[in-house]
Amino acid sequence: MRDPLRFLSAAEAAERLGIHKVTFYRRRPQPPPDAIIGSTRGWLPETIDAWDATMSKPGPRPTAPNIHDREANQ
């Protein structure tokens, strides 16, 4: 007998990604669930990993110009 598939809940998917569950729900579009049982959605770990790879990541913030540099150039 083969092992049953293990699906991740939204909370488990968020934990896997290192984000809060609310953040997981706010990210759009979410991947379609691999399983639905009642009103509970579930994702395979590889689905969450593939989806995360397509999400843009926050990059470095642009630096504001230094006011002292502007004054020196005037």
N, C-alpha and C positions, 0 to 999 in steps of 0.2 A: 504494500500500500504506500502510495507516495504522500509526502508531507503536504498538508493544506497550504494554500497561498497565504501569506501574511500581508495584510493591508494596513496602511497607516491612517490613523484618524487625522483630523486637521491639527489637533494638539501635537500629535506625534510627528507630523510632517513639519510643523513649525519648529519643534525641538531639533529635528534633524538638520534644519536650515540655520539654526541658531538665532531665530527670530521669535517674537511674541506671537501668540495665536491670533490676536487682533490684526497684526501686520500681515499674517498669512491670508486672512480673509480680505484685507484691503488690496492686496496685489491683484491686479487685473491684467489680462484675463487669467483666471485660474485654469489649471489643466483639467480636462474632463475626468471625472472619477473613474477608476477602473472597476469599482463595485459600488452598488447602492443597496443597503439593507435597511428597509423601512425608510426613515428620513436621514440615515447616516451615510455619509459618503466616505469612500476609502480609496487610497492610492497605493500603488506598488512603489517601493523605494526607488526603483529606477525611473519611474514616471516623475517623481518629485525631483530627482537629480537632473533629469533632462530638462525639465521646466526651469529649474533654478539656473541652469547654464544659459538659458535664453534671456534671463532677466538682466536689465541694466544694473550695474553696481554703482554706488555712489563713488565718485572720483574725488580728487583733491579739490578743495574750494579755491576759487581764484583769489589771488591776493589783491588787496586794495593798493592803489599807488601810494607811495610814501610821500606825504606832504612836504617833508624836509627836502626830498630830492627835487621837487618842483620849485621850491623857494631858491635853491642853490642855482638852478638853471635860468632864473629870471634876471 
